[in-house]
Amino acid sequence: MNVIKAPLKPSFIRFFIYWLKLGFISFGGPAGQISMMHQELVEKRRWISEHRFLHALNYTMILPGPEAQQLATYIGWLMFGVRGGIVAGVLFVLPSLFILSALTWIYLTYGNVDIVEGVFYGIKPTVTAIVLFAAYRIGSKALSNNILKILAILAFIAIFIFKVPFPYIILCAALIGYMGAKLSPDTFNMRTDHGNSKYTYCPALIDDNTPIPEYAKFKLSRLIVFIVVSVVLGISIMSFLDNKVLHDMAEFFTKAALVTFGGAYAVLPYIYQGGVEQYGWLSNTQMMDGLALGESTPGPLIMVVAFVGFVGATVKEIFGAESVLMAGFAGASVATFFTFLPSFLFIFLGGPRVEATRGDLKFSAPLSAVTAAVVGVIVNLAVFFALATLYQNSQIDWFATIITIITIIAFIAFIALFYFKIGIMSVIAAGSILGLSVSFF
């Protein structure tokens, strides 16, 4: 039997390095990113317990904005207070901002992203394996009884077959949990049982019974300070943007951040309508290319806003025809900043209340039901990735050799993650190398 050693409290530098590394390897959208954090923080490093991780995840699922980035912010805030939350949240997206800006500049300069697509070709099936792994790991702990398992299955059917919007699924799950807490309290009492695990888990740094740190307790004065600082910061930067294009971007992406219930796919139509039809920052074709680029690079999928901002600022020539790179990066930075600013505010304002409700069944039961529904949604995402990888226009890709290789990569990636506990970064690197090799044929 493998025994995990007691965790040591990481230094802030070590904490910083972890989130920086994650920012460079966070492929797979929210499901893949949540899986990476779960494997590293819950199972390997033991910085946070299963119960505390899922409780934080449940809260971020009901917020507008990118749930994986908000989860990173929440965990960082629990460990080191506001500075920890800012570091974890910023580093989760900062590498993606620079990577997407560089690739967008290449795209605009050379007219295509064939080389980029080649490098990331093998990552797509690898991501499928990572997402399936996330569904298994989270589901095996969160679906503790048949009722929760049925709820997960119903969520999958609702979104996959009936195309029910994600926010409605979450709302229905929360209502079921709320009513279920009254009818059958034990069913929705979220527990974590490691008795069947091949590992013997030691207490985590932030364990189930670890007291709430002083900085994570609710204080009205602290809440007021967060609101004032966030509002003043946003208004000050927006006022500093004397360029109309950048000012419009600041306003538009702030609104987008407040309507992103259901994740990036739910808000993409809104961004498309504004970026393409209302402001004319980019064309329909460019928007689709940006989405493809965002899906194949690390970071939240909502980081496609950086592509929109980069292209929009370049097309509008905000700094003149010669300053393409500077203008593009300014647009990408503005889009990113105003998209993610509300996310930090939601965590710092709501986190203390969420921590205080961990033992209250009327609050925790709806969140437990939400977790069950999310497992079904994650499985749907895995199916979506698999179909997108293996099919083109509802038909199997004629290049049977590539399809075979892709399938093998996905299978090997899942086996590597599940049985041999190979690190996610190693699996992703192997997939990208194989994908680049395939692209030459």
JOGI-V222071 format. One line per field, one symbol per residue. phi: phi as a letter, one per 20 degrees, with the letter a starting at -180 (. if undefined). Layout:
phi: ???
This chain:
phi: .edefffdffffffgffgfffffeceenmfffffffffffeeeeelfbfgfffffffgfffeefofffffffffffffecmfffffffffffdfgfgffffffffffffdnbcgfffffegffgfffgffffffffffffeeeebfffffffffffffeeeelfgggffffffffffffffeebgffdefcccefeffdeeegegdegdfgffgfdefbffffffgffffffffffffffeefffffffgfffffffecefnnfffeggffffffeeedmfbegfffffffffffddfoffffgfffffffffffelfdnfedfffffffffffffgffegfffffffeeggffffdgeeffeffgffffgfffgffffgfffgffffeecclmcfgfefffffffffgffffffffeedlffffffffffffffffffed
